Amino acid sequence: MLKEKQLSYLNGFVALLFFIAFAGAGVYLFTIATPLPIILGAISCVIAFVILTGLTIVQPNQAAVVTFFGKYLGVIRNSGFYMVTPFSTRKKVSLRVRNFNSARLKVNDVNGNPIEIATVVVFSVIDSAKALFEVDEYETFVEIQSETALRHVASKYPYDQLDGSGFSLRGNTEEIAQELTNELQNRLAIAGVKVIESRLTHLAYSTEIASAMLQRQQADAILSAREKIVDGAVTMVQMAIQRLQDESVVELDDERKAAMINNLLVAVVSDRSAQPIINTSSLY
Protein backbone atom coordinates (compact mmCIF):
# COMPACT_ATOMS: atom_id res chain seq x y z
CA MET A 1 0.00 0.00 0.00
CA LEU A 2 1.39 3.36 -1.04
CA LYS A 3 1.83 6.10 1.53
CA GLU A 4 2.33 9.78 0.98
CA LYS A 5 5.96 10.92 1.06
CA GLN A 6 7.50 14.34 0.61
CA LEU A 7 9.24 15.02 -2.71
CA SER A 8 12.49 16.95 -3.04
CA TYR A 9 12.17 19.97 -5.32
CA LEU A 10 13.90 23.19 -6.39
CA ASN A 11 12.70 26.76 -6.27
CA GLY A 12 10.77 27.41 -9.45
CA PHE A 13 11.96 30.98 -9.90
CA VAL A 14 15.62 29.90 -9.86
CA ALA A 15 14.81 27.23 -12.44
CA LEU A 16 12.96 29.85 -14.47
CA LEU A 17 16.10 32.00 -14.58
CA PHE A 18 18.09 29.03 -15.91
CA PHE A 19 15.40 28.43 -18.51
CA ILE A 20 15.56 32.03 -19.68
CA ALA A 21 19.36 31.89 -19.76
CA PHE A 22 19.56 28.70 -21.81
CA ALA A 23 16.73 29.75 -24.11
CA GLY A 24 18.32 33.16 -24.70
CA ALA A 25 21.73 31.57 -25.32
CA GLY A 26 20.20 29.16 -27.80
CA VAL A 27 18.50 31.93 -29.73
CA TYR A 28 21.70 33.98 -29.77
CA LEU A 29 23.83 31.06 -30.97
CA PHE A 30 21.37 30.33 -33.78
CA THR A 31 22.04 33.82 -35.12
CA ILE A 32 25.68 32.91 -35.67
CA ALA A 33 25.82 31.23 -39.04
CA THR A 34 28.51 28.63 -38.25
CA PRO A 35 28.03 24.91 -37.51
CA LEU A 36 29.44 24.83 -33.95
CA PRO A 37 27.31 27.71 -32.54
CA ILE A 38 24.23 26.20 -34.16
CA ILE A 39 24.91 22.86 -32.44
CA LEU A 40 25.52 24.60 -29.11
CA GLY A 41 22.34 26.63 -29.63
CA ALA A 42 20.34 23.46 -30.23
CA ILE A 43 21.75 21.92 -27.05
CA SER A 44 20.86 25.07 -25.09
CA CYS A 45 17.31 24.99 -26.41
CA VAL A 46 16.97 21.31 -25.49
CA ILE A 47 18.20 22.04 -21.94
CA ALA A 48 15.74 24.94 -21.68
CA PHE A 49 12.92 22.65 -22.82
CA VAL A 50 13.92 20.01 -20.26
CA ILE A 51 13.86 22.65 -17.50
CA LEU A 52 10.45 23.84 -18.69
CA THR A 53 8.93 20.35 -18.38
CA GLY A 54 9.80 20.29 -14.67
CA LEU A 55 8.11 23.55 -13.68
CA THR A 56 4.86 23.28 -11.73
CA ILE A 57 2.58 25.48 -9.64
CA VAL A 58 0.86 24.25 -6.49
CA GLN A 59 -2.18 26.16 -5.23
CA PRO A 60 -3.05 26.59 -1.51
CA ASN A 61 -4.75 23.53 0.01
CA GLN A 62 -3.65 21.44 -2.94
CA ALA A 63 -1.19 18.59 -3.34
CA ALA A 64 0.76 17.71 -6.47
CA VAL A 65 1.43 13.98 -6.79
CA VAL A 66 4.50 13.39 -8.99
CA THR A 67 5.11 10.22 -11.02
CA PHE A 68 7.96 9.55 -13.42
CA PHE A 69 7.17 7.05 -16.19
CA GLY A 70 4.87 5.07 -13.89
CA LYS A 71 6.99 5.34 -10.73
CA TYR A 72 5.63 7.24 -7.76
CA LEU A 73 8.18 9.83 -6.64
CA GLY A 74 6.36 11.79 -3.95
CA VAL A 75 4.06 14.71 -3.29
CA ILE A 76 4.37 18.48 -2.90
CA ARG A 77 2.00 19.93 -0.30
CA ASN A 78 3.47 23.42 0.05
CA SER A 79 1.90 26.00 -2.22
CA GLY A 80 4.22 27.84 -4.58
CA PHE A 81 6.26 27.62 -7.78
CA TYR A 82 8.67 24.68 -8.00
CA MET A 83 10.80 22.59 -10.31
CA VAL A 84 10.58 18.80 -10.02
CA THR A 85 11.92 15.91 -12.07
CA PRO A 86 11.71 16.81 -15.79
CA PHE A 87 9.19 14.90 -17.93
CA SER A 88 7.34 13.81 -14.79
CA THR A 89 3.55 13.79 -14.47
CA ARG A 90 1.91 15.95 -11.81
CA LYS A 91 -1.64 15.17 -10.70
CA LYS A 92 -3.35 17.72 -8.50
CA VAL A 93 -5.44 16.60 -5.52
CA SER A 94 -7.58 19.05 -3.56
CA LEU A 95 -7.04 19.00 0.22
CA ARG A 96 -9.99 21.28 0.92
CA VAL A 97 -12.88 20.24 3.14
CA ARG A 98 -15.82 19.08 1.04
CA ASN A 99 -19.43 17.98 1.54
CA PHE A 100 -21.23 15.03 0.04
CA ASN A 101 -25.03 15.01 0.19
CA SER A 102 -26.42 11.54 -0.36
CA ALA A 103 -29.64 10.86 -2.18
CA ARG A 104 -32.73 9.83 -0.22
CA LEU A 105 -32.35 6.10 0.26
CA LYS A 106 -35.19 3.67 0.97
CA VAL A 107 -34.05 1.27 3.69
CA ASN A 108 -35.76 -1.24 5.98
CA ASP A 109 -35.11 -0.60 9.66
CA VAL A 110 -34.50 -3.44 12.12
CA ASN A 111 -38.29 -4.02 12.40
CA GLY A 112 -38.68 -4.28 8.63
CA ASN A 113 -40.41 -0.92 8.22
CA PRO A 114 -39.40 0.91 5.02
CA ILE A 115 -37.96 4.35 5.77
CA GLU A 116 -36.39 7.17 3.78
CA ILE A 117 -33.02 8.39 5.02
CA ALA A 118 -30.27 10.70 3.77
CA THR A 119 -27.01 12.05 5.15
CA VAL A 120 -24.36 14.72 4.60
CA VAL A 121 -20.70 13.73 4.93
CA VAL A 122 -17.95 16.29 5.56
CA PHE A 123 -14.55 14.94 4.50
CA SER A 124 -11.10 15.88 3.27
CA VAL A 125 -8.13 14.07 1.70
CA ILE A 126 -5.22 13.54 4.10
CA ASP A 127 -3.15 11.11 2.00
CA SER A 128 -3.04 12.08 -1.66
CA ALA A 129 -1.09 8.97 -2.71
CA LYS A 130 -3.80 6.63 -1.38
CA ALA A 131 -6.52 8.80 -2.89
CA LEU A 132 -5.01 8.50 -6.37
CA PHE A 133 -3.45 5.05 -6.44
CA GLU A 134 -5.33 2.84 -3.94
CA VAL A 135 -8.83 3.42 -5.33
CA ASP A 136 -10.25 4.33 -8.70
CA GLU A 137 -11.91 7.79 -8.58
CA TYR A 138 -11.81 8.43 -4.85
CA GLU A 139 -14.73 10.87 -5.00
CA THR A 140 -16.99 8.17 -6.45
CA PHE A 141 -15.60 5.78 -3.85
CA VAL A 142 -16.62 8.20 -1.08
CA GLU A 143 -20.15 8.47 -2.48
CA ILE A 144 -20.71 4.73 -2.79
CA GLN A 145 -19.21 3.87 0.59
CA SER A 146 -21.20 6.65 2.29
CA GLU A 147 -24.48 5.26 0.98
CA THR A 148 -23.44 1.71 1.88
CA ALA A 149 -22.54 2.69 5.44
CA LEU A 150 -25.79 4.63 5.80
CA ARG A 151 -27.82 1.61 4.72
CA HIS A 152 -25.95 -0.62 7.16
CA VAL A 153 -26.39 1.68 10.15
CA ALA A 154 -30.06 2.39 9.38
CA SER A 155 -30.87 -1.33 9.21
CA LYS A 156 -29.49 -1.93 12.73
CA TYR A 157 -31.98 0.25 14.62
CA PRO A 158 -35.73 0.90 14.67
CA TYR A 159 -37.12 4.16 13.39
CA ASP A 160 -38.52 5.07 16.81
CA GLN A 161 -38.93 3.69 20.33
CA LEU A 162 -41.83 5.36 22.10
CA ASP A 163 -41.12 3.60 25.38
CA GLY A 164 -37.59 5.02 25.41
CA SER A 165 -35.89 1.63 25.68
CA GLY A 166 -32.89 1.13 23.42
CA PHE A 167 -31.54 3.16 20.54
CA SER A 168 -33.63 4.51 17.68
CA LEU A 169 -32.86 6.50 14.56
CA ARG A 170 -35.15 9.37 15.55
CA GLY A 171 -34.47 9.45 19.27
CA ASN A 172 -30.67 9.06 19.27
CA THR A 173 -29.49 11.24 16.40
CA GLU A 174 -26.16 12.15 18.03
CA GLU A 175 -25.22 8.53 18.73
CA ILE A 176 -26.33 7.43 15.26
CA ALA A 177 -24.29 10.22 13.65
CA GLN A 178 -21.20 9.22 15.64
CA GLU A 179 -21.57 5.55 14.71
CA LEU A 180 -22.03 6.50 11.06
CA THR A 181 -18.89 8.67 11.21
CA ASN A 182 -16.85 5.83 12.73
CA GLU A 183 -18.02 3.31 10.15
CA LEU A 184 -17.34 5.71 7.30
CA GLN A 185 -13.84 6.38 8.61
CA ASN A 186 -13.10 2.65 8.66
CA ARG A 187 -14.38 2.27 5.11
CA LEU A 188 -12.63 5.34 3.66
CA ALA A 189 -9.25 4.97 5.37
CA ILE A 190 -7.98 2.95 2.41
CA ALA A 191 -8.61 5.98 0.16
CA GLY A 192 -6.66 8.38 2.39
CA VAL A 193 -9.84 10.26 3.33
CA LYS A 194 -10.64 11.66 6.76
CA VAL A 195 -14.32 11.89 7.73
CA ILE A 196 -14.78 15.06 9.77
CA GLU A 197 -18.50 14.73 10.44
CA SER A 198 -21.64 13.04 9.20
CA ARG A 199 -25.24 13.99 9.97
CA LEU A 200 -28.66 12.72 9.01
CA THR A 201 -30.41 15.28 6.81
CA HIS A 202 -33.65 13.38 6.19
CA LEU A 203 -35.49 10.70 8.14
CA ALA A 204 -39.09 9.66 7.53
CA TYR A 205 -41.29 6.65 6.95
CA SER A 206 -41.82 5.74 3.32
CA THR A 207 -44.97 7.14 1.76
CA GLU A 208 -46.69 3.75 1.47
CA ILE A 209 -46.71 3.23 5.25
CA ALA A 210 -46.48 6.79 6.53
CA SER A 211 -50.22 7.07 7.26
CA ALA A 212 -50.40 3.70 9.04
CA MET A 213 -47.29 4.39 11.11
CA LEU A 214 -48.66 7.80 12.09
CA GLN A 215 -51.80 6.10 13.43
CA ARG A 216 -49.62 3.60 15.26
CA GLN A 217 -47.55 6.37 16.81
CA GLN A 218 -50.71 8.15 17.89
CA ALA A 219 -52.12 4.96 19.43
CA ASP A 220 -48.85 4.24 21.24
CA ALA A 221 -48.76 7.81 22.52
CA ILE A 222 -52.36 7.58 23.77
CA LEU A 223 -51.66 4.28 25.53
CA SER A 224 -48.53 5.65 27.12
CA ALA A 225 -50.38 8.75 28.31
CA ARG A 226 -53.26 6.66 29.66
CA GLU A 227 -50.86 4.49 31.61
CA LYS A 228 -49.38 7.52 33.30
CA ILE A 229 -52.83 8.98 34.00
CA VAL A 230 -54.05 5.72 35.57
CA ASP A 231 -50.92 5.40 37.68
CA GLY A 232 -51.36 8.96 38.90
CA ALA A 233 -55.07 8.51 39.53
CA VAL A 234 -54.55 5.40 41.65
CA THR A 235 -51.90 7.19 43.69
CA MET A 236 -54.18 10.19 44.20
CA VAL A 237 -57.11 8.00 45.29
CA GLN A 238 -54.93 6.08 47.73
CA MET A 239 -53.67 9.31 49.23
CA ALA A 240 -57.17 10.78 49.51
CA ILE A 241 -58.67 7.74 51.27
CA GLN A 242 -55.66 7.33 53.54
CA ARG A 243 -55.86 10.97 54.60
CA LEU A 244 -59.60 10.77 55.26
CA GLN A 245 -59.06 7.74 57.44
CA ASP A 246 -56.03 9.17 59.26
CA GLU A 247 -57.83 12.42 60.11
CA SER A 248 -61.06 10.57 60.99
CA VAL A 249 -63.09 12.84 58.76
CA VAL A 250 -65.52 10.09 57.89
CA GLU A 251 -65.89 6.42 58.60
CA LEU A 252 -65.83 4.44 55.38
CA ASP A 253 -66.97 0.86 55.12
CA ASP A 254 -66.00 -1.28 52.16
CA GLU A 255 -69.04 -0.33 50.08
CA ARG A 256 -68.61 3.42 50.62
CA LYS A 257 -64.88 3.12 50.00
CA ALA A 258 -65.54 1.33 46.70
CA ALA A 259 -68.02 4.01 45.67
CA MET A 260 -65.58 6.80 46.52
CA ILE A 261 -62.78 5.06 44.62
CA ASN A 262 -65.04 4.68 41.61
CA ASN A 263 -66.08 8.34 41.67
CA LEU A 264 -62.52 9.61 42.13
CA LEU A 265 -61.13 7.43 39.34
CA VAL A 266 -63.87 8.51 36.94
CA ALA A 267 -63.21 12.17 37.75
CA VAL A 268 -59.45 11.90 37.38
CA VAL A 269 -59.11 9.48 34.45
CA SER A 270 -61.91 10.86 32.28
CA ASP A 271 -60.77 12.96 29.35
CA ARG A 272 -63.74 15.27 29.87
CA SER A 273 -64.74 17.34 32.86
CA ALA A 274 -66.78 15.31 35.33
CA GLN A 275 -70.34 16.50 36.02
CA PRO A 276 -70.96 16.38 39.80
CA ILE A 277 -74.22 14.85 41.09
CA ILE A 278 -75.26 15.84 44.61
CA ASN A 279 -76.79 13.00 46.62
CA THR A 280 -78.97 14.48 49.37
CA SER A 281 -79.99 11.14 50.83
CA SER A 282 -78.10 8.27 52.38
CA LEU A 283 -76.09 5.86 50.25
CA TYR A 284 -78.35 3.12 51.56
C-alpha positions, 0 to 999 in steps of 0.5 A: 500500500502506497503512503504519501511521502515528501518530494524533493524539489527546487525553487521554481523561480531559480529554475525559471532563470536558468530556462531564460538563460539557456533559451536566450543563449540558444536563440543567440547562438542560432544567429551565428551562421557557423556549424558549432554555434548552431549545435551549441544553440540546439543543445541550449534549447533542449536544456531549456525545454527540459527545465520547462517540463519540470516547472509546476505550480501548487495552489493553496490547500492542494497537493501535487502527486508526482510520477515519473514514467509510472513510478511514484516519486512523492508529493508536494504539499506546500503551495508555490512555484517549483521545479521537479523531475523533468518529464514527470507527471503531476496530478493535483489533488484538492485538500480542501474540506468538502461535503457530500449530500447523499440521495434519499435512500429507501431502507428497511429498519430493524423491524422491517419498516421501510424508511427514507433516510439521507445524510451529509458527509464532511470529509477531506483528503489527508493522503493524496497517494492513497486517494489517487493510487489505492482506489479508482476515482476516490470521490466516487468511492466516497459516495458509494461507501457513504451510501453503503454505510448509511444503509448498514447503520439504518438497518441496525436500529428501529425508526422510533422507540416510544417507550424510550428503551434502546436506541432509535434513529429518531431518538438518538441522532447524536449517537447514530451520527457518531456511529455513522462517522466511525463506520465511514472512517473505517471504510474510507481509510484505504482511500486516504480520506478523513471523515470530519463529520456526518449527519442525518439530513432526512429521516421519515417513513416511506410514503406507502406506510407513513399514514399507518405508522402515524396512526400507530404512533398516535395509538402508542402515545395515547396508551402511554399517556393513559398508563401515566394517567391511571398510575397517577389517579390510583396514587391520588385516590390512595392518598385521599382515602388514607388521609380521610381515614387518618384524620377521621373525617368520615368512617368508610366501610368497604361499600362506601370506599368502593363508591368513593374510589369509583367516583374519584377514578372517573373524575381523574381518568376521564378525558372530559370534565366530570359533572358532579351529582349531589346526593342528598340522601343516604347511600343506603 
